[in-house]
Amino acid sequence: MATKYVFVTGGVASSLGKGIIASSLAKLLQSRGYKVANQKLDPYINIDPGTLNPYEHGECYVTDDGAETDLDLGHYERFTGCPTSQANNITTGRIYQNVINKERRGDYLGKTVQIVPHITDEIKRNIKLLGAKNKYDVVITEIGGTVGDIESLPFLEAVRQLRWELGEKSVLIHLTLVPYLSASGELKTKPTQHSVKSLLEIGVQPDILVLRTEHKLTTDLKRKVALFCNVQPEAVVESIDVPTIYEVPIKMEEEKLDEIVLEKLGLPLNSEPDLESWKKFLYKLKNYRQEVQIGLVGKYVELHDAYKSIAEAFIHAGAVNDCKVNIHWIHSESLTESNAEAVLKNLHGILVAPGFGHRGIDGKLTAIHYARTNNIPFLGICLGMQMAVIEFARNVLHLENANSTEMASKTQYPVIDLMDNQKDVTEKGGTMRLGAYKCNIKEGSKAYEAYKQKIVEERHRHRYEFNNEYKETFEKAGMITTGVNPDTGLTEIVEIPSHKWFVGTQFHPEYKSTVIHPHPLFVSFIKACIS
């Protein structure tokens, strides 16, 4: 069967949840037995979000093949359980880079290189590549930005062309906002009408409208939108605000979004959606027996999306443990030795988050010292693990001012140091240790208790490593290496066995946590916090 394509665009406002709608549709189609892939087209000129400040773009999500991607790919994986790759996230920067490289090689044979057809052809090639390579039944392509933005115009033009070429093999879903005016007590459809008008002006007619709303939509309102926007009344879908994003697939099933899409694609309704495990997760999420207080210490906590995968991993792990995880967002720059007791004393567990650079590290060291000396369960991720090593070196090994060479290049005790293959690297983008690497786990460790297996694969995003020259010294003092890369001997996991639960990982376990398969380390961490 030839691959079918679904395109998801957004209008009226940004951050309406295109990624959640795309993920929910993928989950519903997958639950009917179809093989589905999600893809994100991002209109920014960066090659990828790897060099973007989290304040700019939220979390940078890393795939198994080492691609630094948009955080929506995290939603795709959490909803469907299917790993993504570099092919699932295409940026304007990459499109232009590919076209310019072809022009330099002479691929265009003296032609004038233009937006149409060269840029749009490259966009279409990347959209179809995902379907051609992996033999998916349906590819759902989300187009970032908002209709009307100049940046997304080439993508929309490419979609216009591709829809014409594909004919009945494609469907376009347009997500818009229906605002509620409290002064008049009315839901207003005019913004949606104008958004669809903008689409029509560039030759794109939506097949389905998904309307974000805070209030129920009446049948009359849906008919009005359908009339003005040239869509069938049953193809106007309500997306009402819900307490958790994980309810959205259920709401979309109730609205028959998957049925409408399959009908328009000419695909059979093979079976009813099998959402049993999903509904069990939702039941446990809502019907928890206890609550647990977790401090997330980081330097980007003003924007929760900077730690999106960590927050979602806590939700997954909480459901497994029949508890609600309440995250206390603690800015590491505001945490000091003088206020640590007041800020941290009521927490059941502390997670020190990943990051780059020296800003806020003193607060992270303070949080780690408090967790270690007060026997509070601790999880350190990437830089959080490195800070745990530094704190132990300073306060247990008494290596005064021990540090990472990232923070102090001339430190006397470089317990965290730059990898040899990174020392000559000058470019920032895509040059770190990225993607999935194997890790051998020591039996009897907390990590082994969590994973229940000797070899795992986890995703990385860093330049600096634990300096193995200090490994023996650390282990004699009580911080042991319990996870090692089998190929390089690099330390992946450190633990303090005498502590209730103290684990630091060089990798990012949060990237692999999904609804159906919560990450074992997060599950074990939360279990320790409530015991």
ROSENU-356448 format. One record per residue (C-alpha): residue number from 1; x negated, y negated, z negated. Coordinates in pm, 1 decimal, padded with zeros to 6 digits. Each point is the difference from the previous one (the first is absolute). Layout:
N
(pt NUM (X Y Z))
...
END
This chain:
531
(pt 1 (00000.0 00000.0 00000.0))
(pt 2 (-00133.0 -00343.2 00093.7))
(pt 3 (-00074.7 -00229.5 -00293.3))
(pt 4 (00270.5 -00254.2 -00080.0))
(pt 5 (-00080.2 -00344.3 -00137.9))
(pt 6 (00164.1 -00220.2 -00261.5))
(pt 7 (-00111.7 -00361.5 -00042.0))
(pt 8 (00066.0 -00197.7 -00318.8))
(pt 9 (-00012.4 -00379.4 00009.7))
(pt 10 (00084.9 -00261.7 -00261.2))
(pt 11 (00161.7 -00340.0 00006.6))
(pt 12 (00111.2 -00296.3 -00215.4))
(pt 13 (-00262.6 00056.5 -00272.3))
(pt 14 (-00308.8 00206.3 -00069.1))
(pt 15 (-00023.7 00272.9 -00264.5))
(pt 16 (00351.3 00129.9 00060.2))
(pt 17 (-00121.3 00359.0 -00008.6))
(pt 18 (-00063.1 00111.5 00356.9))
(pt 19 (-00251.6 00250.6 -00131.1))
(pt 20 (00249.9 00147.2 -00245.4))
(pt 21 (00270.7 00026.5 00268.6))
(pt 22 (-00248.2 00161.5 00241.1))
(pt 23 (-00116.2 00240.6 -00272.8))
(pt 24 (00356.6 00082.8 -00103.5))
(pt 25 (00102.4 00074.7 00357.6))
(pt 26 (-00307.2 00220.3 00040.8))
(pt 27 (00092.7 00188.0 -00318.4))
(pt 28 (00356.4 00056.7 00121.1))
(pt 29 (-00107.3 00121.8 00344.2))
(pt 30 (-00266.8 00219.7 -00157.9))
(pt 31 (00261.5 00147.5 -00236.0))
(pt 32 (00200.4 00100.9 00308.8))
(pt 33 (-00294.3 00197.1 00135.6))
(pt 34 (-00156.6 -00255.8 00235.4))
(pt 35 (-00372.4 -00067.4 00015.0))
(pt 36 (-00035.6 -00373.5 -00058.1))
(pt 37 (-00285.8 -00250.1 -00013.9))
(pt 38 (-00001.9 -00360.1 -00119.5))
(pt 39 (-00214.7 -00272.0 00152.2))
(pt 40 (-00061.2 -00364.5 -00094.3))
(pt 41 (-00090.2 -00278.7 00244.0))
(pt 42 (-00151.4 -00295.6 -00186.6))
(pt 43 (-00021.3 -00338.1 00174.1))
(pt 44 (-00306.1 -00138.4 -00178.5))
(pt 45 (-00332.1 -00036.4 00183.6))
(pt 46 (-00205.9 00182.4 -00263.4))
(pt 47 (-00111.5 00338.0 00133.9))
(pt 48 (00142.5 00150.7 -00317.6))
(pt 49 (00087.7 -00125.8 -00351.9))
(pt 50 (-00328.4 00129.7 -00143.4))
(pt 51 (-00152.1 -00346.4 -00039.1))
(pt 52 (00321.3 -00170.2 -00114.3))
(pt 53 (00036.2 -00123.2 -00356.2))
(pt 54 (00279.8 00194.1 -00176.6))
(pt 55 (00167.0 -00334.9 -00071.3))
(pt 56 (00032.2 -00039.9 00378.3))
(pt 57 (00128.8 00341.1 00094.0))
(pt 58 (00056.1 00213.8 -00306.8))
(pt 59 (-00160.8 00340.9 -00024.1))
(pt 60 (-00226.7 00134.5 00272.6))
(pt 61 (00113.9 00359.5 00049.2))
(pt 62 (-00261.4 00257.2 00106.3))
(pt 63 (00075.9 00311.6 00206.5))
(pt 64 (-00178.9 00336.8 00008.7))
(pt 65 (-00193.0 -00099.3 00313.9))
(pt 66 (-00129.3 -00315.0 -00168.2))
(pt 67 (00226.2 -00260.3 00159.0))
(pt 68 (00065.2 -00311.9 -00210.0))
(pt 69 (00365.5 -00070.5 00067.0))
(pt 70 (00316.5 -00185.7 -00093.9))
(pt 71 (00168.4 00096.5 -00327.4))
(pt 72 (00311.8 00109.7 00191.8))
(pt 73 (-00193.5 00313.1 00099.5))
(pt 74 (00005.1 00084.2 -00369.8))
(pt 75 (00380.3 -00012.2 00011.0))
(pt 76 (00001.7 00222.6 00307.2))
(pt 77 (-00209.0 00263.4 -00176.8))
(pt 78 (00184.0 -00024.0 -00332.3))
(pt 79 (00336.9 00048.6 00170.8))
(pt 80 (-00087.4 00268.7 00255.2))
(pt 81 (-00304.5 00168.0 -00152.2))
(pt 82 (-00169.4 -00010.8 00343.0))
(pt 83 (-00357.8 -00135.6 00011.3))
(pt 84 (-00056.9 -00306.4 00218.4))
(pt 85 (-00311.3 -00102.8 00191.4))
(pt 86 (-00153.7 -00290.0 00189.8))
(pt 87 (00248.7 00066.8 00281.2))
(pt 88 (00286.9 -00091.0 -00233.9))
(pt 89 (-00107.5 -00364.0 -00046.4))
(pt 90 (-00078.7 -00228.1 00293.4))
(pt 91 (-00091.0 -00367.8 -00038.2))
(pt 92 (-00017.3 -00285.9 00248.2))
(pt 93 (-00372.3 -00010.9 -00076.2))
(pt 94 (-00051.6 00360.1 00105.7))
(pt 95 (00208.7 -00045.9 00313.7))
(pt 96 (-00202.4 -00303.7 00107.9))
(pt 97 (-00327.1 00169.4 -00093.2))
(pt 98 (00087.2 00300.7 00217.0))
(pt 99 (00098.8 -00218.7 00294.4))
(pt 100 (-00310.9 -00218.1 -00026.0))
(pt 101 (-00222.8 00308.6 -00021.6))
(pt 102 (00163.2 00134.3 00318.1))
(pt 103 (-00048.8 -00335.4 00172.1))
(pt 104 (-00370.8 -00002.5 -00095.4))
(pt 105 (-00040.6 00350.0 00142.4))
(pt 106 (00158.7 -00111.8 00324.7))
(pt 107 (00308.5 00220.5 -00035.7))
(pt 108 (00225.8 -00265.7 00148.6))
(pt 109 (-00202.6 -00027.2 00322.9))
(pt 110 (-00011.9 -00378.0 00021.2))
(pt 111 (00364.1 -00059.3 -00096.6))
(pt 112 (00099.5 -00299.3 -00211.3))
(pt 113 (00068.6 00147.4 -00344.8))
(pt 114 (00332.8 -00125.3 -00137.4))
(pt 115 (00250.7 00057.1 -00280.1))
(pt 116 (00228.6 00160.7 00257.9))
(pt 117 (-00083.3 00259.6 00118.5))
(pt 118 (-00332.8 00077.8 -00169.5))
(pt 119 (00076.1 -00068.3 -00366.4))
(pt 120 (00352.3 00140.0 00024.7))
(pt 121 (-00128.0 00308.8 00183.9))
(pt 122 (-00248.6 00062.7 -00281.1))
(pt 123 (00277.7 -00034.0 -00259.2))
(pt 124 (00219.7 00244.2 00192.0))
(pt 125 (-00291.3 00242.6 00034.0))
(pt 126 (-00053.0 00000.1 -00376.0))
(pt 127 (00370.3 00049.3 -00071.7))
(pt 128 (00026.3 00296.1 00237.2))
(pt 129 (-00334.8 00147.1 -00106.4))
(pt 130 (00137.8 00106.0 -00337.5))
(pt 131 (00286.3 00192.6 00160.9))
(pt 132 (-00215.3 00154.3 00272.9))
(pt 133 (-00274.6 00123.4 -00232.1))
(pt 134 (00207.5 00156.8 -00271.9))
(pt 135 (00314.2 00113.1 00179.7))
(pt 136 (00242.5 -00176.1 -00232.8))
(pt 137 (00372.0 00013.3 00067.0))
(pt 138 (00042.0 -00363.3 -00108.7))
(pt 139 (-00250.2 -00281.4 -00052.2))
(pt 140 (00128.9 -00291.1 -00210.6))
(pt 141 (-00196.2 -00317.2 00071.5))
(pt 142 (00035.7 -00291.5 -00238.7))
(pt 143 (-00095.3 -00343.2 00135.0))
(pt 144 (-00141.5 -00228.4 -00266.9))
(pt 145 (00096.1 -00362.3 -00040.7))
(pt 146 (00328.9 -00167.8 00078.2))
(pt 147 (00166.0 -00051.8 00337.4))
(pt 148 (-00080.0 -00354.5 00106.0))
(pt 149 (-00360.4 00010.0 -00122.6))
(pt 150 (-00243.7 -00073.8 00280.6))
(pt 151 (-00234.8 00275.0 -00123.1))
(pt 152 (00245.6 00284.1 00062.2))
(pt 153 (00107.6 -00107.0 00349.4))
(pt 154 (-00244.3 00230.7 00187.3))
(pt 155 (00126.3 00297.7 -00201.7))
(pt 156 (00362.6 -00085.4 00072.6))
(pt 157 (-00078.0 -00045.4 00368.9))
(pt 158 (-00169.6 00340.0 00001.1))
(pt 159 (00309.0 00150.1 -00165.2))
(pt 160 (00221.2 -00164.3 00264.5))
(pt 161 (-00203.9 00158.8 00275.3))
(pt 162 (-00025.9 00334.9 -00173.4))
(pt 163 (00373.8 00021.7 -00063.2))
(pt 164 (00062.5 -00061.9 00368.3))
(pt 165 (-00248.0 00273.6 00090.5))
(pt 166 (00131.8 00248.4 -00257.6))
(pt 167 (00368.4 -00054.9 00072.8))
(pt 168 (00214.2 00210.9 -00233.3))
(pt 169 (-00304.8 00126.9 -00186.6))
(pt 170 (-00011.5 -00304.0 -00229.5))
(pt 171 (00204.3 -00186.3 -00260.3))
(pt 172 (-00063.5 -00342.0 -00152.6))
(pt 173 (00102.1 -00076.7 -00358.0))
(pt 174 (00002.5 -00362.6 -00108.9))
(pt 175 (-00009.2 -00074.9 -00372.6))
(pt 176 (00135.0 -00337.0 -00110.3))
(pt 177 (00125.0 -00180.5 -00310.6))
(pt 178 (00360.4 -00090.0 -00075.8))
(pt 179 (-00039.0 -00269.7 -00268.5))
(pt 180 (00261.9 -00067.0 -00266.3))
(pt 181 (00089.6 -00362.8 -00071.2))
(pt 182 (00113.1 -00009.8 -00360.8))
(pt 183 (00144.6 -00350.7 00032.2))
(pt 184 (00256.9 00113.9 00256.8))
(pt 185 (00002.0 00366.9 -00100.8))
(pt 186 (-00070.9 00110.4 00358.8))
(pt 187 (-00228.5 00236.9 00184.5))
(pt 188 (-00136.4 -00177.0 00308.1))
(pt 189 (-00068.0 00178.6 00329.8))
(pt 190 (-00131.0 -00297.9 00195.7))
(pt 191 (-00370.6 00073.3 -00076.2))
(pt 192 (00047.1 00351.6 00140.8))
(pt 193 (00166.5 -00137.1 00312.2))
(pt 194 (-00289.8 -00239.7 00057.7))
(pt 195 (-00257.2 00273.3 -00060.8))
(pt 196 (00165.6 00225.5 00258.4))
(pt 197 (00021.1 -00296.7 00236.8))
(pt 198 (-00378.5 -00040.2 -00030.8))
(pt 199 (-00041.2 00366.2 00092.7))
(pt 200 (00233.2 -00035.3 00297.0))
(pt 201 (-00196.4 -00299.2 00126.1))
(pt 202 (-00301.7 00223.7 00050.4))
(pt 203 (00206.4 00274.2 00157.8))
(pt 204 (00042.4 00235.3 -00294.5))
(pt 205 (00347.4 00121.8 -00099.1))
(pt 206 (00023.6 00175.9 -00337.5))
(pt 207 (00198.0 00323.6 -00015.6))
(pt 208 (00045.3 00004.3 -00377.6))
(pt 209 (00012.6 -00281.5 -00253.9))
(pt 210 (-00096.6 00066.3 -00361.3))
(pt 211 (00118.6 -00281.7 -00223.0))
(pt 212 (-00175.1 -00062.7 -00332.4))
(pt 213 (00248.1 -00133.2 -00252.0))
(pt 214 (00057.6 -00052.2 -00370.2))
(pt 215 (00375.7 00060.1 00036.8))
(pt 216 (00214.9 00256.8 00176.9))
(pt 217 (00079.3 -00080.3 00362.8))
(pt 218 (00364.0 00006.4 00105.8))
(pt 219 (00119.0 00178.8 00312.8))
(pt 220 (00101.3 -00336.5 00146.8))
(pt 221 (-00347.9 -00140.4 -00053.6))
(pt 222 (-00158.7 00301.3 00169.4))
(pt 223 (00237.9 -00035.7 00295.3))
(pt 224 (-00086.9 -00370.3 00027.4))
(pt 225 (-00373.0 00074.8 00009.9))
(pt 226 (00056.6 00277.0 00255.7))
(pt 227 (00202.8 -00231.8 00222.9))
(pt 228 (-00251.1 -00282.1 -00000.1))
(pt 229 (-00307.1 00223.1 00032.5))
(pt 230 (00114.4 00245.2 00271.0))
(pt 231 (-00016.1 00313.9 -00214.7))
(pt 232 (00259.4 00259.6 -00089.5))
(pt 233 (00177.0 -00059.6 -00336.8))
(pt 234 (-00116.9 00337.6 -00132.8))
(pt 235 (-00359.0 -00102.9 00082.6))
(pt 236 (00013.1 -00284.1 -00254.0))
(pt 237 (-00153.6 00155.3 -00311.5))
(pt 238 (00009.2 -00138.7 -00351.4))
(pt 239 (-00321.6 00007.4 -00205.2))
(pt 240 (00102.0 -00118.6 -00343.9))
(pt 241 (-00251.7 -00071.6 -00275.3))
(pt 242 (-00072.9 00306.7 -00214.0))
(pt 243 (-00196.8 00047.7 -00325.5))
(pt 244 (-00272.9 00208.1 00166.6))
(pt 245 (-00125.9 00034.2 00356.4))
(pt 246 (00043.1 00376.7 -00031.7))
(pt 247 (00378.0 -00043.5 00011.6))
(pt 248 (-00017.1 -00152.5 00346.7))
(pt 249 (-00005.1 00334.0 00190.7))
(pt 250 (00317.2 00102.4 -00186.4))
(pt 251 (00166.5 -00333.2 00083.6))
(pt 252 (-00103.2 00032.3 00363.7))
(pt 253 (00140.2 00351.8 00009.8))
(pt 254 (00331.0 -00134.6 -00136.0))
(pt 255 (-00004.6 -00264.7 00273.2))
(pt 256 (-00072.4 00275.4 00257.2))
(pt 257 (-00309.5 -00177.7 00132.3))
(pt 258 (-00165.4 00328.6 00095.9))
(pt 259 (00312.0 00122.9 00179.5))
(pt 260 (00030.1 -00324.1 00198.3))
(pt 261 (-00368.9 00015.3 00100.1))
(pt 262 (00021.1 00364.5 00107.1))
(pt 263 (00315.6 -00065.4 00201.2))
(pt 264 (-00159.9 -00291.6 00181.8))
(pt 265 (-00314.1 00204.7 00067.5))
(pt 266 (00207.5 00287.8 00132.3))
(pt 267 (-00132.1 00238.7 -00265.1))
(pt 268 (00218.7 00262.8 -00170.6))
(pt 269 (00100.9 -00009.2 -00364.8))
(pt 270 (-00174.9 00331.0 -00065.1))
(pt 271 (00101.5 00022.6 -00363.5))
(pt 272 (00099.2 -00205.1 -00300.7))
(pt 273 (-00292.0 -00183.9 -00162.7))
(pt 274 (-00176.4 00212.9 -00259.9))
(pt 275 (-00059.6 -00256.0 -00274.7))
(pt 276 (00028.7 00231.5 -00300.2))
(pt 277 (-00353.0 -00061.3 -00132.2))
(pt 278 (00034.7 -00373.7 00064.2))
(pt 279 (00323.1 -00017.3 -00198.6))
(pt 280 (-00155.6 00200.1 -00283.9))
(pt 281 (-00280.8 -00256.8 -00012.4))
(pt 282 (00253.2 -00285.8 -00010.8))
(pt 283 (00194.2 00172.4 -00278.0))
(pt 284 (-00313.6 00037.5 -00211.4))
(pt 285 (-00100.4 -00357.8 00080.6))
(pt 286 (00329.7 -00132.6 -00136.1))
(pt 287 (00053.3 00247.1 -00284.7))
(pt 288 (-00326.0 -00022.5 -00190.9))
(pt 289 (-00035.4 00115.6 -00360.7))
(pt 290 (-00258.3 -00250.3 -00118.6))
(pt 291 (-00202.2 -00302.5 00103.8))
(pt 292 (-00373.6 -00051.0 00012.5))
(pt 293 (-00193.5 -00329.2 00000.7))
(pt 294 (-00298.2 -00013.4 00236.9))
(pt 295 (-00236.7 -00292.2 00033.3))
(pt 296 (-00122.2 -00058.1 00355.6))
(pt 297 (-00309.3 -00218.8 -00026.8))
(pt 298 (-00101.1 -00171.5 00323.8))
(pt 299 (-00086.2 -00335.1 00147.2))
(pt 300 (00277.8 -00021.8 00259.9))
(pt 301 (00293.2 00074.2 -00230.2))
(pt 302 (00188.8 -00316.0 00101.2))
(pt 303 (00080.6 00185.6 00323.6))
(pt 304 (00123.6 00346.3 -00094.7))
(pt 305 (-00031.3 00115.7 00362.0))
(pt 306 (-00378.6 -00014.2 -00048.5))
(pt 307 (00039.6 00322.1 -00202.4))
(pt 308 (00301.9 00141.0 00182.9))
(pt 309 (-00114.0 00362.4 00022.4))
(pt 310 (-00096.7 00006.1 -00368.5))
(pt 311 (00340.7 -00134.7 -00102.5))
(pt 312 (00178.0 00257.5 00217.2))
(pt 313 (-00222.1 00283.3 -00128.3))
(pt 314 (00112.5 -00090.9 -00353.0))
(pt 315 (00363.3 00028.0 00110.0))
(pt 316 (-00063.5 00346.9 00146.8))
(pt 317 (-00194.7 00118.1 -00306.8))
(pt 318 (00258.8 -00143.5 -00236.6))
(pt 319 (00280.1 00198.6 00163.1))
(pt 320 (-00196.8 00323.9 -00035.7))
(pt 321 (-00049.0 -00071.7 -00370.4))
(pt 322 (00364.5 -00103.1 -00056.3))
(pt 323 (-00104.4 -00348.4 -00100.8))
(pt 324 (00016.4 -00355.4 00124.8))
(pt 325 (-00338.6 -00164.6 00047.8))
(pt 326 (00004.7 -00367.3 -00094.1))
(pt 327 (-00299.9 -00174.5 00150.8))
(pt 328 (-00147.1 -00294.4 -00189.6))
(pt 329 (-00188.5 -00209.4 00253.6))
(pt 330 (-00309.8 -00132.5 -00177.4))
(pt 331 (-00228.2 -00249.2 00172.6))
(pt 332 (-00358.2 00102.0 -00067.9))
(pt 333 (-00116.3 -00363.0 -00002.1))
(pt 334 (00232.1 -00078.1 -00291.5))
(pt 335 (-00102.0 00300.8 -00210.7))
(pt 336 (-00272.0 -00066.9 -00256.9))
(pt 337 (-00141.7 00163.1 -00311.5))
(pt 338 (00194.3 -00248.0 -00213.2))
(pt 339 (00344.0 00080.8 00147.6))
(pt 340 (-00050.0 00366.4 00096.8))
(pt 341 (00164.9 00136.0 -00315.5))
(pt 342 (00309.8 -00216.4 00047.5))
(pt 343 (00032.5 00079.0 00370.6))
(pt 344 (-00080.0 00372.0 -00004.5))
(pt 345 (00109.8 00134.5 -00340.3))
(pt 346 (00351.6 00110.9 00104.6))
(pt 347 (-00107.0 00181.8 00316.1))
(pt 348 (00012.0 00377.8 00038.3))
(pt 349 (-00255.5 00000.0 00281.5))
(pt 350 (-00233.0 -00231.4 00191.2))
(pt 351 (-00088.6 00005.4 00371.6))
(pt 352 (-00281.3 -00219.2 00127.8))
(pt 353 (00061.9 -00072.1 00364.2))
(pt 354 (-00232.6 -00009.2 00302.4))
(pt 355 (-00139.1 -00318.9 00149.7))
(pt 356 (-00312.6 -00173.9 00129.3))
(pt 357 (-00230.5 -00266.1 -00139.4))
(pt 358 (-00091.4 -00124.5 -00346.9))
(pt 359 (00312.2 -00205.2 -00077.0))
(pt 360 (00193.5 00145.2 -00291.9))
(pt 361 (-00240.1 00282.8 -00083.5))
(pt 362 (-00049.8 -00112.0 -00361.5))
(pt 363 (00370.1 00049.7 -00064.5))
(pt 364 (-00016.1 00345.2 00157.2))
(pt 365 (-00294.1 00093.1 -00222.5))
(pt 366 (00192.9 -00125.4 -00302.2))
(pt 367 (00304.7 00213.3 00090.5))
(pt 368 (-00217.8 00309.0 00050.6))
(pt 369 (-00181.3 -00051.2 -00331.5))
(pt 370 (00336.4 -00029.7 -00177.4))
(pt 371 (00135.9 00316.6 00165.8))
(pt 372 (-00316.5 00199.7 -00072.6))
(pt 373 (-00039.4 -00103.5 -00363.2))
(pt 374 (00369.7 00030.1 -00083.1))
(pt 375 (00052.8 00337.9 00169.2))
(pt 376 (00258.8 -00141.8 00243.0))
(pt 377 (00041.7 00197.3 00325.8))
(pt 378 (-00198.3 -00173.1 00275.3))
(pt 379 (-00014.9 00027.1 00378.5))
(pt 380 (-00255.6 -00200.8 00195.2))
(pt 381 (00021.7 -00015.0 00378.2))
(pt 382 (-00298.2 -00090.2 00221.3))
(pt 383 (-00130.6 -00324.7 -00156.2))
(pt 384 (00193.7 00101.4 -00312.1))
(pt 385 (-00209.2 00318.1 -00018.4))
(pt 386 (-00319.7 -00198.5 00061.0))
(pt 387 (00089.7 -00242.2 -00280.1))
(pt 388 (00057.1 00299.9 -00231.3))
(pt 389 (-00354.2 00117.6 00079.8))
(pt 390 (-00141.4 -00347.2 -00070.2))
(pt 391 (00193.5 -00034.1 -00328.0))
(pt 392 (-00128.3 00340.4 -00115.5))
(pt 393 (-00357.3 -00087.2 00099.3))
(pt 394 (00006.6 -00325.4 -00193.9))
(pt 395 (00185.1 00106.9 -00314.1))
(pt 396 (-00090.6 00370.2 -00038.5))
(pt 397 (-00336.4 00033.6 00173.4))
(pt 398 (-00098.4 -00351.9 -00112.2))
(pt 399 (-00140.4 -00086.0 00341.7))
(pt 400 (00027.0 -00373.5 -00050.0))
(pt 401 (00164.7 -00181.3 00294.4))
(pt 402 (00030.8 00320.6 00204.9))
(pt 403 (00190.2 -00089.0 00312.6))
(pt 404 (00085.3 00067.5 00360.9))
(pt 405 (-00229.3 -00144.8 00263.0))
(pt 406 (00319.3 -00138.1 00157.8))
(pt 407 (00025.4 -00238.6 -00296.4))
(pt 408 (-00368.4 -00037.4 -00091.9))
(pt 409 (-00243.0 00101.0 00272.2))
(pt 410 (-00303.8 -00020.3 -00234.4))
(pt 411 (00150.1 00181.7 -00297.2))
(pt 412 (-00248.7 00200.7 -00206.5))
(pt 413 (00246.0 00289.2 -00028.3))
(pt 414 (00183.1 00048.9 00333.3))
(pt 415 (00237.9 00272.0 -00118.4))
(pt 416 (00215.9 -00082.8 00304.3))
(pt 417 (-00199.9 -00054.8 00316.9))
(pt 418 (00039.1 -00050.0 00373.2))
(pt 419 (-00008.0 00318.6 00207.3))
(pt 420 (-00315.6 00037.5 00209.7))
(pt 421 (00195.7 00001.8 00325.3))
(pt 422 (00160.2 -00333.0 -00098.2))
(pt 423 (-00319.5 -00193.9 -00065.4))
(pt 424 (-00047.9 -00116.2 00357.4))
(pt 425 (00367.9 -00071.3 00068.0))
(pt 426 (00074.5 -00365.8 00075.9))
(pt 427 (00349.5 00010.7 00149.9))
(pt 428 (00291.9 00016.1 -00243.3))
(pt 429 (00281.1 00156.0 00202.6))
(pt 430 (00037.6 00378.8 00000.6))
(pt 431 (-00351.6 00065.2 -00131.1))
(pt 432 (00072.6 00139.9 -00347.3))
(pt 433 (00029.6 00364.0 -00100.6))
(pt 434 (00350.3 00050.7 00130.9))
(pt 435 (00246.4 00286.6 00027.8))
(pt 436 (00027.5 00352.4 -00137.9))
(pt 437 (-00297.8 00179.6 -00153.5))
(pt 438 (-00016.9 00331.5 -00184.4))
(pt 439 (-00049.6 00019.4 -00373.7))
(pt 440 (-00104.8 00305.9 -00202.7))
(pt 441 (00166.8 -00002.2 -00341.1))
(pt 442 (-00150.7 00142.7 -00317.0))
(pt 443 (00211.5 00267.8 -00165.0))
(pt 444 (00123.3 -00083.7 -00348.5))
(pt 445 (00008.5 -00373.6 00069.7))
(pt 446 (00302.9 -00226.9 -00020.2))
(pt 447 (-00017.9 -00034.5 00378.0))
(pt 448 (00008.4 00378.0 00044.0))
(pt 449 (00296.6 00025.9 -00239.7))
(pt 450 (00180.0 -00254.3 00218.8))
(pt 451 (-00087.2 00133.4 00346.6))
(pt 452 (-00014.7 00371.1 -00094.4))
(pt 453 (-00247.8 00054.7 00283.9))
(pt 454 (-00375.1 -00021.9 00052.4))
(pt 455 (-00016.0 -00195.6 00325.2))
(pt 456 (00211.3 -00303.5 00094.6))
(pt 457 (-00014.7 -00273.7 00262.9))
(pt 458 (00052.4 -00361.5 -00099.7))
(pt 459 (-00022.4 -00335.9 00175.9))
(pt 460 (-00273.1 -00254.9 -00058.1))
(pt 461 (-00056.8 -00372.0 00054.5))
(pt 462 (-00323.4 -00128.3 -00151.4))
(pt 463 (-00370.3 -00074.9 00051.9))
(pt 464 (-00144.6 00066.0 -00345.8))
(pt 465 (-00040.6 00331.1 -00186.3))
(pt 466 (-00092.4 00138.3 -00339.0))
(pt 467 (-00380.2 00010.1 -00014.7))
(pt 468 (-00082.1 00370.4 -00048.9))
(pt 469 (-00339.0 -00089.2 -00148.6))
(pt 470 (00192.8 -00071.6 -00321.0))
(pt 471 (00222.2 00308.8 00016.4))
(pt 472 (-00191.0 00209.5 -00255.8))
(pt 473 (-00018.6 -00291.1 -00245.1))
(pt 474 (00375.8 -00059.9 00024.3))
(pt 475 (00085.5 00367.3 -00042.7))
(pt 476 (-00214.0 00036.2 -00312.6))
(pt 477 (00186.4 -00296.3 -00152.4))
(pt 478 (00346.1 00136.0 00082.0))
(pt 479 (00109.9 -00134.1 00342.9))
(pt 480 (-00016.2 00287.9 00245.6))
(pt 481 (00032.5 00034.6 00375.1))
(pt 482 (00292.7 00231.5 00073.7))
(pt 483 (00040.9 -00068.6 00371.9))
(pt 484 (-00278.7 00008.4 00259.2))
(pt 485 (-00012.9 -00042.1 00376.1))
(pt 486 (-00131.8 00339.0 00124.8))
(pt 487 (-00190.7 -00150.2 00294.8))
(pt 488 (-00175.6 -00294.3 -00165.9))
(pt 489 (00003.0 00083.2 -00371.2))
(pt 490 (00158.4 -00338.5 -00070.4))
(pt 491 (00207.6 -00031.5 -00316.0))
(pt 492 (00373.9 -00015.1 00069.4))
(pt 493 (00152.2 00039.6 -00347.8))
(pt 494 (-00125.9 -00082.8 -00349.6))
(pt 495 (00164.7 00099.5 -00327.7))
(pt 496 (-00051.3 -00023.7 -00374.8))
(pt 497 (00100.8 00345.2 -00132.8))
(pt 498 (00015.2 -00117.4 -00363.9))
(pt 499 (00264.3 -00258.6 00093.0))
(pt 500 (00371.7 00076.1 00020.9))
(pt 501 (00003.3 -00069.7 00376.9))
(pt 502 (-00273.6 -00213.7 00155.3))
(pt 503 (-00050.9 00043.5 00374.8))
(pt 504 (-00161.5 -00219.5 00263.6))
(pt 505 (00015.9 00075.9 00371.7))
(pt 506 (-00215.9 -00148.9 00273.5))
(pt 507 (00278.1 00079.7 00246.2))
(pt 508 (00355.6 -00136.2 00020.5))
(pt 509 (00245.4 00270.5 -00114.9))
(pt 510 (00296.0 -00237.6 00037.3))
(pt 511 (-00017.5 00016.3 00380.0))
(pt 512 (00107.0 00364.9 00006.0))
(pt 513 (00290.5 -00014.0 -00245.0))
(pt 514 (00339.7 00062.1 00160.9))
(pt 515 (00356.0 00047.0 -00121.0))
(pt 516 (-00003.9 00375.1 00055.9))
(pt 517 (-00367.3 00047.8 -00097.4))
(pt 518 (-00093.3 -00241.9 -00281.9))
(pt 519 (-00373.3 -00028.3 -00051.1))
(pt 520 (-00126.0 00246.9 -00264.0))
(pt 521 (-00229.4 -00252.2 -00171.5))
(pt 522 (00281.2 -00250.8 -00047.0))
(pt 523 (00230.8 00276.0 -00125.3))
(pt 524 (-00265.5 00115.9 -00248.1))
(pt 525 (-00077.1 -00357.3 -00110.5))
(pt 526 (00365.4 -00077.5 -00074.1))
(pt 527 (00040.7 00333.0 -00179.1))
(pt 528 (-00292.3 -00093.1 -00224.7))
(pt 529 (00153.9 -00341.9 -00064.5))
(pt 530 (00327.2 00146.0 -00130.0))
(pt 531 (-00145.0 00290.4 -00199.9))
END
